[in-house]
Amino acid sequence: MFKPKYPPQDTAPVPAAPPSTVHGPVPLQRAAAPAPTGIASNRPAVQLTPGSALTLVVGGSAVVLVVGAVLVSMLLAVAITAVSVAVCAVTIRSILKSDRR
């Protein structure tokens, strides 16, 4: 049960001999000229209509407001926790101080 299970060995055929390498000067080959590209158009890749631009602005604003609300609520939760811990510390300190008298 506790013995590891290994995958089966690779059964790929082993090459008979490694390819031979040629040591010596290699003739210089010039790179071919790049292929000509099509005619560039003047219109943008993404066309925004007034409706889609308005949708993007409203959607972006909603995302910013939601993220801001989440961050502010997290900060408020941390602040409330810090205040409650401070109140507990002061209360425990006063209880311990009154017991020593």
Z-matrix of the N, CA and C atoms (Angstrom, degrees):
N
C 1 1.441
C 2 1.526 1 111.40
N 3 1.321 2 116.26 1 -37.74
C 4 1.448 3 119.93 2 -177.08
C 5 1.518 4 113.46 3 -95.32
N 6 1.328 5 117.43 4 5.39
C 7 1.456 6 120.02 5 178.49
C 8 1.523 7 108.79 6 -83.40
N 9 1.348 8 117.30 7 136.90
C 10 1.466 9 118.94 8 -179.80
C 11 1.517 10 111.44 9 -70.02
N 12 1.304 11 115.42 10 149.11
C 13 1.462 12 120.96 11 177.76
C 14 1.532 13 107.33 12 -106.35
N 15 1.304 14 115.04 13 113.53
C 16 1.449 15 120.35 14 -178.60
C 17 1.518 16 110.19 15 -90.61
N 18 1.335 17 117.67 16 147.30
C 19 1.463 18 119.14 17 176.44
C 20 1.527 19 110.11 18 -70.60
N 21 1.314 20 117.68 19 157.98
C 22 1.473 21 119.83 20 -179.96
C 23 1.527 22 110.63 21 -66.02
N 24 1.337 23 114.40 22 154.32
C 25 1.456 24 120.08 23 -179.62
C 26 1.524 25 110.72 24 -65.86
N 27 1.319 26 115.43 25 152.00
C 28 1.456 27 120.91 26 177.86
C 29 1.526 28 109.20 27 -67.67
N 30 1.328 29 116.51 28 132.01
C 31 1.459 30 120.52 29 -177.08
C 32 1.524 31 112.13 30 -105.95
N 33 1.313 32 117.57 31 24.59
C 34 1.466 33 120.44 32 178.90
C 35 1.530 34 108.91 33 -69.59
N 36 1.342 35 116.57 34 143.21
C 37 1.471 36 118.15 35 -179.90
C 38 1.528 37 110.94 36 -68.21
N 39 1.311 38 115.89 37 141.87
C 40 1.460 39 122.06 38 179.67
C 41 1.516 40 108.38 39 -83.98
N 42 1.346 41 119.12 40 130.75
C 43 1.475 42 119.87 41 178.42
C 44 1.531 43 110.47 42 -63.68
N 45 1.326 44 114.73 43 144.42
C 46 1.472 45 120.57 44 -176.10
C 47 1.521 46 111.07 45 -66.68
N 48 1.313 47 117.51 46 -47.73
C 49 1.457 48 120.36 47 -178.31
C 50 1.525 49 107.93 48 -144.58
N 51 1.319 50 116.90 49 144.17
C 52 1.466 51 118.33 50 178.34
C 53 1.525 52 109.90 51 -69.01
N 54 1.333 53 117.64 52 149.95
C 55 1.474 54 119.06 53 179.17
C 56 1.519 55 110.59 54 -64.27
N 57 1.301 56 114.85 55 142.48
C 58 1.460 57 119.26 56 -178.01
C 59 1.527 58 109.93 57 -76.65
N 60 1.304 59 115.44 58 147.69
C 61 1.457 60 120.62 59 178.71
C 62 1.509 61 108.88 60 -109.55
N 63 1.321 62 116.05 61 144.81
C 64 1.458 63 121.99 62 -179.33
C 65 1.520 64 107.57 63 -101.90
N 66 1.307 65 115.82 64 124.17
C 67 1.457 66 120.72 65 177.35
C 68 1.511 67 107.85 66 -106.28
N 69 1.312 68 115.17 67 126.74
C 70 1.448 69 118.84 68 179.93
C 71 1.520 70 109.39 69 152.09
N 72 1.325 71 115.70 70 -176.54
C 73 1.465 72 118.19 71 -178.14
C 74 1.530 73 111.02 72 -68.09
N 75 1.296 74 114.57 73 138.38
C 76 1.458 75 120.92 74 179.45
C 77 1.525 76 107.03 75 -109.37
N 78 1.331 77 118.58 76 131.61
C 79 1.463 78 119.16 77 -179.02
C 80 1.529 79 110.87 78 -65.82
N 81 1.317 80 115.12 79 142.78
C 82 1.464 81 121.69 80 -179.32
C 83 1.520 82 109.47 81 -75.41
N 84 1.313 83 116.11 82 128.99
C 85 1.458 84 120.20 83 177.46
C 86 1.522 85 107.99 84 -113.58
N 87 1.307 86 115.20 85 127.63
C 88 1.460 87 119.19 86 179.47
C 89 1.518 88 109.52 87 -82.83
N 90 1.339 89 113.89 88 143.34
C 91 1.456 90 119.27 89 179.05
C 92 1.522 91 109.14 90 -72.55
N 93 1.306 92 115.59 91 142.66
C 94 1.456 93 120.25 92 178.76
C 95 1.529 94 109.53 93 -70.15
N 96 1.310 95 116.19 94 152.10
C 97 1.468 96 120.77 95 178.59
C 98 1.521 97 108.78 96 -65.38
N 99 1.336 98 117.01 97 142.68
C 100 1.467 99 118.64 98 -179.96
C 101 1.519 100 110.75 99 -63.75
N 102 1.318 101 114.55 100 148.12
C 103 1.459 102 119.94 101 -179.49
C 104 1.525 103 109.29 102 -68.27
N 105 1.320 104 117.48 103 142.10
C 106 1.474 105 119.10 104 179.90
C 107 1.533 106 109.55 105 -67.31
N 108 1.306 107 114.63 106 141.20
C 109 1.461 108 119.87 107 179.34
C 110 1.522 109 109.30 108 -92.22
N 111 1.311 110 115.15 109 167.38
C 112 1.461 111 120.21 110 179.54
C 113 1.524 112 110.99 111 -68.63
N 114 1.294 113 115.90 112 170.79
C 115 1.465 114 121.17 113 -179.53
C 116 1.524 115 108.52 114 -70.15
N 117 1.327 116 115.64 115 129.37
C 118 1.462 117 120.25 116 -179.59
C 119 1.523 118 109.46 117 -75.00
N 120 1.325 119 115.55 118 133.95
C 121 1.460 120 119.13 119 178.85
C 122 1.523 121 109.69 120 -92.42
N 123 1.314 122 116.18 121 157.79
C 124 1.454 123 120.80 122 -178.49
C 125 1.517 124 112.50 123 -88.43
N 126 1.321 125 118.61 124 -9.42
C 127 1.455 126 119.55 125 -177.95
C 128 1.529 127 109.98 126 -83.46
N 129 1.332 128 118.37 127 150.51
C 130 1.464 129 120.89 128 -178.43
C 131 1.525 130 111.01 129 -70.82
N 132 1.323 131 114.74 130 160.11
C 133 1.459 132 119.85 131 -179.29
C 134 1.525 133 111.29 132 -68.67
N 135 1.337 134 117.10 133 -36.92
C 136 1.460 135 121.42 134 179.67
C 137 1.513 136 107.58 135 -115.93
N 138 1.305 137 116.39 136 123.80
C 139 1.459 138 120.38 137 179.56
C 140 1.519 139 108.79 138 -101.35
N 141 1.316 140 115.19 139 122.26
C 142 1.450 141 120.75 140 179.64
C 143 1.525 142 109.71 141 -101.96
N 144 1.299 143 114.87 142 123.90
C 145 1.461 144 119.30 143 173.69
C 146 1.529 145 107.25 144 -85.90
N 147 1.317 146 118.58 145 163.67
C 148 1.474 147 119.27 146 178.67
C 149 1.530 148 112.45 147 -57.67
N 150 1.309 149 116.94 148 -36.03
C 151 1.465 150 119.60 149 179.05
C 152 1.515 151 112.62 150 -66.78
N 153 1.336 152 117.14 151 -42.30
C 154 1.464 153 119.28 152 -179.94
C 155 1.520 154 111.06 153 -71.86
N 156 1.325 155 117.97 154 -33.55
C 157 1.467 156 120.29 155 176.41
C 158 1.529 157 110.11 156 -65.11
N 159 1.333 158 116.56 157 -41.53
C 160 1.462 159 120.58 158 178.06
C 161 1.528 160 110.56 159 -64.11
N 162 1.323 161 116.35 160 -39.84
C 163 1.466 162 120.48 161 178.37
C 164 1.525 163 110.74 162 -63.24
N 165 1.327 164 117.44 163 -41.89
C 166 1.466 165 120.81 164 178.35
C 167 1.521 166 111.55 165 -63.96
N 168 1.324 167 116.89 166 -40.90
C 169 1.467 168 120.52 167 -179.51
C 170 1.527 169 110.23 168 -66.21
N 171 1.322 170 116.92 169 -45.23
C 172 1.469 171 120.41 170 -179.61
C 173 1.523 172 110.28 171 -66.09
N 174 1.317 173 117.56 172 -43.36
C 175 1.463 174 120.58 173 179.05
C 176 1.519 175 112.06 174 -63.56
N 177 1.321 176 117.04 175 -43.03
C 178 1.463 177 120.55 176 178.32
C 179 1.514 178 111.93 177 -64.07
N 180 1.328 179 116.41 178 -40.73
C 181 1.470 180 120.00 179 178.10
C 182 1.521 181 110.67 180 -64.41
N 183 1.320 182 117.59 181 -40.20
C 184 1.462 183 120.57 182 179.15
C 185 1.523 184 110.85 183 -63.98
N 186 1.316 185 117.10 184 -40.92
C 187 1.466 186 120.43 185 179.00
C 188 1.521 187 110.17 186 -63.74
N 189 1.337 188 117.14 187 -43.49
C 190 1.463 189 120.64 188 -179.90
C 191 1.523 190 110.41 189 -63.13
N 192 1.321 191 117.60 190 -42.07
C 193 1.464 192 120.51 191 179.73
C 194 1.526 193 111.84 192 -66.18
N 195 1.307 194 117.86 193 -41.15
C 196 1.468 195 120.47 194 -179.74
C 197 1.523 196 110.42 195 -66.83
N 198 1.322 197 117.43 196 -45.27
C 199 1.468 198 120.31 197 179.78
C 200 1.527 199 109.82 198 -63.90
N 201 1.327 200 117.75 199 -40.49
C 202 1.462 201 120.85 200 177.67
C 203 1.509 202 111.81 201 -62.54
N 204 1.330 203 117.49 202 -42.59
C 205 1.465 204 120.68 203 179.21
C 206 1.522 205 111.02 204 -63.97
N 207 1.323 206 117.34 205 -39.91
C 208 1.463 207 120.43 206 179.13
C 209 1.526 208 110.57 207 -65.11
N 210 1.325 209 117.27 208 -43.60
C 211 1.462 210 120.23 209 -179.37
C 212 1.521 211 111.68 210 -65.93
N 213 1.334 212 117.09 211 -40.58
C 214 1.465 213 120.21 212 179.11
C 215 1.522 214 110.29 213 -65.98
N 216 1.327 215 117.86 214 -40.06
C 217 1.465 216 119.60 215 179.57
C 218 1.526 217 110.98 216 -66.82
N 219 1.339 218 117.84 217 -35.72
C 220 1.467 219 119.99 218 176.63
C 221 1.522 220 110.68 219 -66.17
N 222 1.330 221 117.22 220 -40.69
C 223 1.461 222 120.93 221 178.05
C 224 1.524 223 110.36 222 -64.22
N 225 1.324 224 117.26 223 -40.32
C 226 1.459 225 121.38 224 178.25
C 227 1.530 226 110.57 225 -64.75
N 228 1.312 227 117.85 226 -39.73
C 229 1.460 228 120.87 227 178.29
C 230 1.525 229 111.09 228 -63.50
N 231 1.327 230 117.39 229 -39.93
C 232 1.464 231 120.72 230 178.04
C 233 1.524 232 110.21 231 -66.05
N 234 1.325 233 117.20 232 -41.65
C 235 1.465 234 120.59 233 -179.98
C 236 1.527 235 111.11 234 -64.35
N 237 1.319 236 117.33 235 -43.34
C 238 1.475 237 120.72 236 179.03
C 239 1.523 238 110.45 237 -63.89
N 240 1.314 239 117.28 238 -40.50
C 241 1.461 240 120.95 239 178.32
C 242 1.521 241 110.69 240 -63.69
N 243 1.326 242 117.57 241 -41.47
C 244 1.463 243 121.05 242 179.77
C 245 1.523 244 110.77 243 -64.41
N 246 1.314 245 117.81 244 -41.88
C 247 1.466 246 120.98 245 179.31
C 248 1.523 247 110.17 246 -64.93
N 249 1.332 248 117.48 247 -42.71
C 250 1.467 249 119.08 248 -179.20
C 251 1.521 250 111.38 249 -66.80
N 252 1.316 251 118.40 250 -36.53
C 253 1.464 252 120.80 251 176.74
C 254 1.521 253 109.98 252 -65.96
N 255 1.334 254 117.14 253 -39.68
C 256 1.467 255 120.06 254 178.53
C 257 1.527 256 111.11 255 -64.43
N 258 1.328 257 116.79 256 -41.57
C 259 1.466 258 119.99 257 178.23
C 260 1.522 259 110.55 258 -64.20
N 261 1.310 260 117.80 259 -41.35
C 262 1.470 261 120.85 260 177.34
C 263 1.528 262 110.77 261 -62.66
N 264 1.313 263 117.42 262 -41.39
C 265 1.464 264 120.72 263 -179.39
C 266 1.520 265 110.74 264 -64.28
N 267 1.323 266 118.06 265 -42.68
C 268 1.462 267 121.40 266 179.28
C 269 1.524 268 110.51 267 -66.00
N 270 1.314 269 117.18 268 -40.41
C 271 1.465 270 121.03 269 179.81
C 272 1.526 271 110.62 270 -64.74
N 273 1.320 272 117.26 271 -46.61
C 274 1.468 273 120.42 272 179.86
C 275 1.524 274 110.29 273 -63.73
N 276 1.318 275 117.30 274 -38.97
C 277 1.462 276 120.62 275 179.25
C 278 1.523 277 111.36 276 -63.17
N 279 1.334 278 115.41 277 -43.22
C 280 1.467 279 117.94 278 179.70
C 281 1.522 280 112.02 279 -67.84
N 282 1.322 281 117.77 280 -35.88
C 283 1.470 282 121.28 281 177.60
C 284 1.531 283 109.88 282 -64.72
N 285 1.329 284 117.07 283 -45.23
C 286 1.447 285 120.46 284 -179.93
C 287 1.528 286 111.52 285 -66.63
N 288 1.316 287 117.01 286 -35.46
C 289 1.467 288 121.06 287 179.76
C 290 1.522 289 110.58 288 -68.52
N 291 1.331 290 117.45 289 -38.84
C 292 1.455 291 120.11 290 -179.67
C 293 1.519 292 111.00 291 -72.57
N 294 1.309 293 119.82 292 -27.35
C 295 1.467 294 122.24 293 177.98
C 296 1.523 295 112.02 294 -72.09
N 297 1.304 296 118.72 295 -27.24
C 298 1.459 297 122.28 296 -178.22
C 299 1.532 298 112.04 297 -75.07
N 300 1.295 299 117.20 298 -19.75
C 301 1.470 300 120.03 299 -177.59
C 302 1.441 301 111.69 300 -78.02
